Amino acid sequence: MKRLLFIGLLLITGSVHAVNQGASRDAVLAELGEPSGSMQRDGKEIILFKNGTVTLLNGAVIAADLSQDYIQQAKERVIQAEKFRAEKRAEQERQKLLYPEDHVVQIQCAYSKTEDWSALPEFIRPLQGDYGCDVYIPQGYHESDNLFYNCLVLEAPALWDSVKKRVRKEKWIVVILHEATGQQIGKTMNGNFLAAYDDATERFRIDKAHIFLSGRVPSSIFATMRPVAGIILQEPDFRGFEKIEFNPDFLRKNQNLRAYVLLGNRDRDNLNSQARFIADRIPKSYIGIYEGNTTVMPAPLADNAIDWMKKEYRIP
């Protein structure tokens, strides 16, 4: 009777354990461990374990006669497995409500770490405090438990329109920093980046090897504070750094940093100056020139930048 009850338990609860009708010999051994012996009878193999016996025909389980202790353990494991699945489903539903897919949601974050920022000019050293940012979660995120996602960090909300169509297609996570204001704009912008970066990489499944930044000069400074794979810069103006003789170490966090830089050709002297500033400090860079100038990066130019980064890092 106990044999029939045990097999029945496993058939009702699903293949939680390997000792199930039709299971293979290898699966049985994986479940019950090394046998103490075996014997052949009427063309069947009877394997002896400390918990009982398992009978196989043609290498597949047809019966099991196992101890009450093992049956009780099996029941408890089935219950625990179902409890785990229920908790996982509940947490997944909670995450879906908090962070709906294919939507931009606002999250609160904070920067409170004590770090040495003496390499930065005093007026842009990160300010500790509470911050916020927006995050785009791609379609399918919550159903892909083990998948880590490429991430694009945008320096300002205005850049979202430039990339939203492309990142939806690519299924990238996007972190959008809030607009910095006030007298300590450099300090708060850098503090906001650190708070958002640290929070997002802990809260979401982000592939830390494929985090990219997009913006102007601040995004280049972000790259000196946290590891990123690449920066997409639109018309950065580093003349202010040159005036105060600040020489940022862009490769400090990633010796293989890539930079895709877009420059307008209206001011030829400034174009050449900015191009040299980048090329001298980031060897693996691409300088793109476009007609005139523009306040916000057009989507086609953003697409070109993403294409280049994907090619550099061999991202499918």
Secondary structure, 3 states (H helix, E strand, C coil): CHHHHHHHHHHHHCCCCCCCCCCEHHHHHHHHCCCCEEEEECCEEEEEECCEEEEEECCEEEEEEECHHHHHHHHHHHHHHHHHHHHHHHHHHHHHHHCCCCEEEEEEEEECCCCCCCCCCHHHCCCCEEEEEEEEECCCHHHCCCCCEEEEEECCHHHHHHHHHHHHHHCCEEEEECCCCCCCHHHHHHHHHHHHHHHHHHHCCEEEEEEEEEECHHHHHHCCCCCCCEEEEECCCCHHHHHCCCCCCCCCCCCCCEEEEEEECCCHHHHHHHHHHHHHHCCCEEEEEECCCCCCCCHHHHHHHHHHHHHHCCCC
